[in-house]
């Protein structure tokens, strides 16, 4: 699977807090975002079934 880029707009305070959480977890902000996305998808699929690709 190819790796794609995604740009997001995020306010300064939220970005700062994201970096604090990521640092606490020993991750980069990018890795922290990927984990949050994966968790969100898993939760969705548990409730609604697998997403067909």
N, C-alpha and C positions, 0 to 999 in steps of 0.2 A: 504494500500500500504506500502510495506517495505521501510525503509530508507536505502539508499546505500551510500557508501563513494566514493569519487573521488579525486584522487591526481592530482595536476597540477604543471607544472614547470612555475615559474614566476620570472622575474628578480627583483632584490632588489628595484630598483626605482619604478617600477610599483606597487609592493606590498606596499611600503611606501605610495604612492599616494592613493591606494585603502583604506588603513587604515584611511587616512585623510578624504576621502569622506565618508566612513562608519561612522566615528566619528561625522562628521558634520550632518549626517542624523540620528544620534542616534542609530546606528545599529552596530552589529559585522561585521567583514569582511565577514564571512560566510553568514550571512543574506543578506548583500549587494550583494554578488555574486548570491545568489538564486533569488533575485529580478531582477537583470540584465538578468539572464537566462529566467525567466518567461516573462519579457518584450520582449525579443528576440523571444521566441516561439509565443507569442500573435501576434506580428508584422508579423511573417512568416505566421501564420494561417489566419490572416486577408487578406493577399495577395493571399495565395495559398490554402485556405480551411483547415479544421481540419485535423490533423495528426491522422491516424488510428493506434490504438494500437493492 
